[in-house]
Amino acid sequence: MSELAGRAEKLDAADELAALRAEFVLDDVVYLDGNSLGALPTGVPGRVEDVVRRQWGELRIRSWDESGWWTAPERIGDRIAPLVGAAPGQIVVGDSTSVNVFKAVVAAVRMARLSGTGEAALRDEVVVDATTFPTDGYIAESAARLTGCTLRPVLPAEVPGVLGPRTAAVLLNHVDYRTGRLHDLPSLTAAVHAAGAVVVWDLCHSAGALPVGLDEHGVDLAVGCTYKYLNGGPGSPAYLYVRHDLQDRFDSPLPGWNSHAEPFGMRPDYEPAPGALRGRVGTPDILSMLALEAALEVWDDVAIESVRTKSLALTDFFLECVSEYVPEGRVESLTPSAHAERGSQVALRCPDAGEVMQRLIARGVVGDFRHPDVLRFGFTPLYVGFGDVERAARVLAEVLG
């Protein structure tokens, strides 16, 4: 046994989160793609069967009340809230991340113009992370057109320098999906507020992997998916966070019957529901939403700070193993070495990355590939262990050797 393999055994034996691995459906594969799709929690299949067979099959329409379907969006939102540092009553679950980004950016522009001053009316620029996941860029461009704004893509580090009296809204990613770089949410949020603008954060690659602190840092609006580190399943519904004191000003561009103050009043005029409920649109996707609710039960009694501690230890150990095992010069890490700048993934640049990833998968190490030359490995602390990390680096070295 190598020295690193021996250390992995000791680290796994001391891991306070190690028992959680049994809460997931896993096999002998080293699964390092939870930043794309989380593993299946063991409690989900039985819950989904109950929803289908009993709640839908037997209770039918009664389940909207008797099974709690109607309150699921805000109830599940309150389960997500502690994982992103939010008090109850500020998160509603539903729709996709893309739809929620659209709601949030348009609403952010409208809120920035609500002060009633002449200066507010001149706010006609939306700033977006130039390295963002493509959908966020597409949505931001569309939202800018809809609100009569100009879109200004810049690197996150450049954001403070471009903010000004014309800035209405700023859309940023907490963690870069390619490189795993963690951006400085507190300081960037403060800079946006100092300019009088409204900030929207995309938490897809941070929620469930590290502390976010939405309330602590005064974030205005945030969106995120639930199928990565929250393990909600493919296409599970996303969520929208609206800070308490902004909820009466949140003007959704997609007002639906489900966000009406009297959804069953069937009135022709629209009156938004109070609180975060005005972020709803149409009928909730009950099957996937209740699967998500079951998946979130694995988080009971789990502190997100403990998850972050293990995440950093896993990524540190992986980088150390790669440095020890992989031939020098064969890969280059794109992920920052500083803990304050690292999410829960490691991205390695490799000239033949697509082929290398296919060979890794064939040998039981599953990560993913991003065009043109990036190997991406996601570390989900709830079910990834240090033995997995050592094995992944060793197989990578054998493939590259």
C-alpha positions as a printed Julia matrix, in Angstrom:
401×3 Matrix{Float64}:
   0.0    0.0     0.0
   1.3    3.45   -0.91
   1.77   6.16    1.7
  -1.13   8.14    0.2
  -3.44   5.12    0.24
  -2.57   4.58    3.9
  -3.34   8.18    4.7
  -6.66   7.9     2.88
  -7.65   4.98    5.12
  -6.86   6.98    8.25
  -8.71  10.05    6.97
 -11.79   7.98    6.15
 -11.71   6.36    9.59
 -11.73   9.81   11.23
 -14.36  11.32    8.9
 -17.43  12.46   10.87
 -19.53  12.49    7.7
 -18.49   9.03    6.49
 -21.69   7.33    7.73
 -23.77   9.46    5.35
 -22.48   7.47    2.38
 -24.93   4.71    3.37
 -27.76   7.18    2.72
 -27.08   7.04   -1.04
 -27.43   4.42   -3.76
 -23.82   3.86   -4.79
 -21.64   1.09   -6.22
 -17.9    0.56   -6.62
 -17.58   3.44   -9.08
 -15.77   6.56   -7.84
 -18.45   9.14   -8.53
 -16.94  12.61   -8.92
 -19.71  14.16  -11.01
 -22.05  15.26   -8.23
 -21.51  18.83   -9.41
 -23.55  17.83  -12.48
 -25.98  15.29  -11.0
 -26.0   14.2    -7.38
 -26.32  10.56   -6.38
 -29.71   9.07   -5.48
 -30.58   9.2    -1.76
 -31.95   5.86   -0.55
 -35.14   7.4     0.81
 -36.31   8.84   -2.5
 -37.65   5.74   -4.35
 -40.03   4.8    -1.53
 -41.27   8.36   -1.19
 -41.9    8.68   -4.92
 -43.79   5.38   -4.91
 -46.01   6.68   -2.1
 -46.64   9.93   -3.96
 -47.61   8.06   -7.12
 -49.51   5.1    -5.72
 -51.23   6.53   -2.65
 -51.26  10.32   -2.88
 -52.02  10.5    -6.58
 -53.49   7.02   -7.14
 -55.82   6.9    -4.13
 -56.29  10.39   -2.72
 -56.11  12.07   -6.13
 -57.27  15.72   -5.96
 -57.51  15.54   -2.16
 -53.73  15.41   -1.94
 -53.43  19.11   -2.7
 -54.68  19.66    0.85
 -54.37  16.34    2.68
 -50.85  15.51    1.44
 -49.59  19.07    1.55
 -49.02  19.47   -2.18
 -50.23  23.06   -2.16
 -47.66  24.26    0.38
 -44.74  22.25   -1.02
 -42.93  25.15   -2.8
 -42.46  27.22    0.34
 -42.16  24.25    2.71
 -39.28  22.78    0.71
 -37.83  26.26    0.34
 -37.6   26.44    4.11
 -35.67  23.14    4.11
 -33.14  24.59    1.67
 -32.86  27.88    3.57
 -30.39  26.76    6.28
 -28.07  25.35    3.62
 -27.69  28.78    2.02
 -27.83  30.85    5.21
 -31.38  32.14    4.94
 -34.16  32.5     7.48
 -37.51  30.85    6.7
 -40.0   32.54    4.42
 -37.56  33.76    1.77
 -37.21  30.81   -0.63
 -39.79  29.33   -2.96
 -39.11  26.16   -4.95
 -40.29  25.7    -8.52
 -39.48  26.16  -12.21
 -35.96  25.77  -13.62
 -32.86  27.76  -12.78
 -33.13  29.52  -16.13
 -36.7   30.64  -15.48
 -35.77  31.84  -11.99
 -32.77  33.76  -13.34
 -35.13  35.53  -15.74
 -37.57  36.4   -12.95
 -34.77  37.62  -10.7
 -32.9   39.78  -13.22
 -36.02  41.5   -14.54
 -37.3   42.04  -11.0
 -33.88  43.37   -9.98
 -33.97  46.01  -12.71
 -37.48  47.01  -11.73
 -36.52  47.27   -8.06
 -33.47  49.39   -8.9
 -35.79  51.86  -10.62
 -38.35  52.03   -7.81
 -36.76  54.68   -5.63
 -38.72  57.41   -7.36
 -35.69  59.6    -8.03
 -34.6   60.79  -11.42
 -31.29  58.98  -11.01
 -33.03  55.64  -10.49
 -34.95  56.05  -13.72
 -31.65  56.34  -15.59
 -30.44  52.92  -14.51
 -30.23  51.12  -17.83
 -27.36  48.66  -17.58
 -27.23  44.98  -16.56
 -23.8   43.68  -15.62
 -23.18  39.94  -16.03
 -20.26  37.63  -15.35
 -18.54  37.19  -18.74
 -17.45  33.66  -17.76
 -20.92  32.6   -16.61
 -22.71  29.39  -17.52
 -24.09  30.13  -21.02
 -27.77  30.08  -20.0
 -27.24  32.86  -17.48
 -25.74  34.98  -20.23
 -28.58  34.24  -22.64
 -31.19  35.03  -20.01
 -29.44  38.21  -18.92
 -29.33  39.43  -22.52
 -33.03  38.76  -22.96
 -33.89  40.42  -19.64
 -31.82  43.46  -20.63
 -33.72  43.78  -23.93
 -37.06  43.42  -22.16
 -36.24  46.17  -19.67
 -34.54  48.52  -22.12
 -31.09  47.94  -20.68
 -27.65  47.45  -22.15
 -25.87  44.21  -21.25
 -22.31  44.58  -19.99
 -20.34  41.31  -19.64
 -17.24  41.63  -17.47
 -15.0   39.34  -15.43
 -16.07  39.1   -11.77
 -12.86  40.79  -10.62
 -13.73  43.76  -12.85
 -17.25  44.23  -11.48
 -16.46  46.86   -8.8
 -14.7   49.0   -11.37
 -17.62  49.15  -13.83
 -20.44  49.86  -11.38
 -22.01  53.29  -11.46
 -25.23  55.32  -11.56
 -26.38  53.49  -14.71
 -26.06  50.02  -13.16
 -29.46  48.48  -12.42
 -28.72  44.79  -11.82
 -25.69  42.53  -11.52
 -25.84  38.75  -12.14
 -22.96  36.71  -10.75
 -22.05  33.06  -10.21
 -20.87  32.12   -6.75
 -18.62  29.35   -8.14
 -17.3   29.22  -11.7
 -18.68  26.05  -13.3
 -15.53  25.43  -15.37
 -12.71  26.1   -12.94
 -14.3   25.76   -9.51
 -13.19  29.29   -8.55
 -15.19  30.68   -5.62
 -16.0   34.36   -6.03
 -16.12  36.79   -3.12
 -19.86  37.08   -2.47
 -19.63  39.43    0.54
 -17.38  42.05   -1.07
 -19.04  41.93   -4.48
 -22.49  42.24   -2.9
 -21.31  45.23   -0.9
 -19.87  46.86   -4.03
 -23.14  46.44   -5.92
 -25.1   47.94   -3.03
 -22.69  50.86   -2.76
 -23.51  51.65   -6.39
 -27.25  51.58   -5.65
 -27.85  48.49   -7.77
 -29.44  45.09   -7.07
 -27.44  41.84   -7.08
 -28.55  38.38   -8.19
 -26.39  35.38   -7.26
 -26.44  32.0    -9.03
 -25.71  29.35   -6.37
 -25.85  26.25   -8.56
 -22.28  25.19   -7.76
 -22.14  26.28   -4.13
 -25.43  25.41   -2.4
 -24.9   22.18   -0.49
 -21.12  22.36   -0.82
 -20.17  25.4     1.25
 -21.68  28.13    3.44
 -23.3   30.93    1.42
 -24.63  33.38    4.03
 -27.39  35.03    2.03
 -28.93  36.84    5.01
 -25.61  37.59    6.68
 -24.24  39.35    3.61
 -27.45  41.12    2.58
 -27.87  39.4    -0.78
 -30.91  40.74   -2.63
 -31.91  37.83   -4.86
 -30.49  34.38   -5.49
 -31.33  31.34   -7.59
 -30.03  27.81   -7.71
 -30.64  24.29   -8.92
 -31.25  21.3    -6.66
 -29.91  18.38   -8.7
 -26.19  18.9    -7.99
 -24.99  18.99   -4.37
 -28.59  18.88   -3.08
 -29.16  15.52   -4.84
 -32.74  16.26   -5.9
 -32.63  14.22   -9.11
 -32.43  15.01  -12.83
 -34.4   18.14  -13.63
 -35.52  18.64  -10.04
 -37.06  22.08   -9.49
 -34.89  25.08   -8.8
 -35.43  27.76   -6.16
 -35.66  31.52   -5.86
 -34.56  33.56   -2.82
 -36.04  37.02   -2.22
 -34.76  38.87    0.83
 -37.49  39.63    3.38
 -37.41  43.42    3.1
 -37.54  43.31   -0.72
 -40.5   40.97   -1.06
 -43.15  43.68   -1.31
 -41.13  45.24   -4.15
 -40.49  41.99   -6.05
 -42.31  42.5    -9.36
 -42.14  39.2   -11.26
 -42.18  39.34  -15.06
 -44.02  35.99  -14.97
 -47.12  36.55  -12.84
 -49.15  33.34  -12.82
 -52.28  32.16  -11.1
 -50.14  30.35   -8.52
 -48.53  33.61   -7.39
 -51.84  35.45   -7.05
 -52.99  36.6    -3.62
 -56.23  34.7    -4.28
 -55.24  31.9    -6.67
 -58.69  30.35   -6.66
 -60.5   33.68   -6.9
 -60.01  33.59  -10.68
 -60.04  37.38  -10.8
 -59.06  39.09  -14.07
 -56.82  41.57  -12.25
 -53.51  40.42  -10.82
 -52.64  40.96   -7.17
 -49.34  39.36   -6.08
 -49.29  37.04   -3.1
 -47.44  38.24    0.0
 -43.84  37.27    0.66
 -41.76  34.9    -1.41
 -44.91  33.24   -2.77
 -45.05  35.91   -5.46
 -42.06  34.11   -7.0
 -44.34  31.22   -7.98
 -45.79  31.01  -11.49
 -47.9   27.99  -12.4
 -48.86  24.63  -10.95
 -45.97  23.02   -9.03
 -44.28  19.93  -10.47
 -45.36  17.7    -7.6
 -43.62  14.44   -8.51
 -40.13  15.92   -8.79
 -40.75  18.42   -6.02
 -41.63  15.75   -3.46
 -38.69  13.61   -4.62
 -36.53  16.63   -3.8
 -38.15  16.95   -0.39
 -37.25  13.35    0.38
 -33.69  13.89   -0.87
 -33.23  16.85    1.46
 -33.84  14.63    4.49
 -30.22  13.45    4.3
 -29.28  16.94    5.48
 -31.02  16.53    8.83
 -28.46  17.28   11.56
 -25.69  17.96    9.01
 -23.86  21.27    9.45
 -22.86  22.96    6.2
 -19.65  24.09    7.93
 -18.65  20.43    8.41
 -19.36  19.79    4.75
 -17.11  22.69    3.78
 -14.29  21.45    6.01
 -14.39  18.02    4.4
 -14.74  19.5     0.91
 -11.52  21.45    1.3
  -9.75  18.42    2.75
 -10.9   16.26   -0.17
  -9.82  18.73   -2.83
  -6.5   19.36   -1.07
  -5.85  15.62   -0.91
  -6.82  15.12   -4.55
  -4.44  17.83   -5.71
  -1.69  16.29   -3.58
  -2.34  12.83   -5.03
  -2.39  14.2    -8.58
   0.92  15.97   -7.95
   2.43  12.74   -6.59
   1.04  10.26   -9.13
   0.53  12.07  -12.45
   3.57  12.61  -14.72
   4.86  16.16  -14.41
   3.49  18.57  -16.99
   0.69  16.24  -18.1
  -2.09  18.25  -16.43
  -2.49  21.8   -15.14
  -4.86  22.72  -12.32
  -7.24  25.58  -13.14
  -8.7   25.53   -9.63
  -7.28  28.07   -7.17
  -5.07  26.64   -4.45
  -6.29  29.18   -1.88
  -9.22  27.84    0.15
 -11.01  31.19    0.07
 -11.13  30.98   -3.73
 -12.06  27.31   -4.18
 -15.46  25.68   -4.51
 -15.93  21.91   -4.24
 -14.45  20.82   -7.55
 -11.07  20.53   -9.21
 -10.59  21.34  -12.88
  -7.51  20.02  -14.65
  -6.44  21.19  -18.1
  -5.34  18.32  -20.31
  -4.82  18.49  -24.1
  -6.75  15.26  -24.78
  -9.28  15.75  -22.0
 -12.29  14.28  -23.81
 -10.57  10.99  -24.55
  -8.97  10.86  -21.11
 -12.35  11.23  -19.39
 -13.84   8.43  -21.45
 -10.97   6.16  -20.41
 -11.41   7.17  -16.77
 -15.12   6.36  -16.9
 -14.36   2.98  -18.46
 -12.13   2.26  -15.45
 -14.7    3.29  -12.86
 -13.81   6.92  -12.19
 -16.63   9.23  -13.27
 -16.0   12.94  -13.72
 -16.87  15.06  -16.71
 -15.3   16.97  -19.59
 -15.74  20.6   -20.59
 -14.75  21.76  -24.07
 -12.07  22.09  -25.16
  -9.57  20.7   -22.64
 -10.92  20.56  -19.09
 -11.3   17.49  -16.87
 -13.78  18.36  -14.13
 -14.05  16.48  -10.83
 -16.75  17.34   -8.3
 -16.4   16.36   -4.64
 -19.66  15.8    -2.76
 -18.63  15.42    0.89
 -21.8   13.56    1.87
 -20.72  10.46   -0.07
 -17.2   10.91   -1.45
 -14.37   9.58    0.72
 -10.61   9.99    0.79
 -10.13   6.47   -0.56
 -12.19   7.52   -3.59
  -9.92  10.51   -4.04
  -6.71   8.49   -3.9
  -8.09   5.89   -6.31
  -9.24   8.57   -8.77
  -5.8   10.22   -8.87
  -4.06   6.87   -9.22
  -6.26   5.78  -12.13
  -5.82   9.19  -13.75
  -2.04   8.72  -13.56
  -2.28   5.25  -15.1
  -4.46   6.54  -17.95
  -2.1    9.44  -18.62
   1.02   7.34  -18.19
